[in-house]
Amino acid sequence: MSQKKRKSLIKLHRQPGLYLKETGTIKGRGVFCTTAIKPGTVLEVTPAIILNEKATDAVDKTVLVNYTFSTGKVSMRTRRQAKLKNPANASAVVMGMASFCNHCENPNAEIVWEEQDGSLYYILRATRAIPKGTEVCTTYGQTWFEERNIKK
């Protein structure tokens, strides 16, 4: 590929010291850190698999429903590649640690989506200081629990 045609590359990344551990609660496994993490630290950058509406409906009937995220707005190129008619009814399977981040009303991390060359990537970033041994949590949004008839 020539330099003129090459777009900036998204470098995959995982912060050293993240690990999975049983939380000892109904949440099951969660992501924890072996060292303190500063606010703004990028914890992970990894791709996601986009599921069109039909695939989303199929996955919603399986345990994978708990590991999918709403795609939000995506470009026409990505819509064509993934055969999306209505991105609001589509989802994405995150391929990294963020899929194991549990929900918290006051999360210490956030997921930001980035799209490039028809692919979706997510960036997991610390929103505040995370002390050593602490669980890394995000928010699932206002409707996630309601849609699944789960009490928080």
C-alpha positions, 0 to 999 in steps of 0.5 A: 500500500502506498504512503499516500493511500495509507490512513493513520493506523489504529494501534492495538494496545492493552495496559499491562497489569489488567487481569480477570478475577471473580468479584465475589458478587452477582457480577461474576468476573471483572477486570482489575488492575495490579498497579494504580492507574492515572486518570486519562490512561488508555487501558485498551484499544481493540477491534469489535465485530459488527453484527447486523440487525439479523445477527444481533437478533440471533445473538440476543437469544444467547449468552452473548447478549451480555457481551454486545454493545450498541454501535451508535452512529457508523459511516455509510461505508461501515453500514455497507460492509456490515449490511446494516440498514438501521445501526440503532438495531445493530450491535458489536461484540468487543474483542477485549477486556472491556467486554468483562468490565462490569457496570457501576453507577459511578464508573472509573472508566469509559468506552469510546468508539472509533471507526476506521476503514470500515472497522470499529475499535473501542478505546477503554480509558480511565476517567479518574484515578484507579487504585491498585487492586480496584475493579475497572468499571464502565456504565452500561447506560440507562436502558441496559438493565431494563431491556433485560428485566434485571434489577440493579 
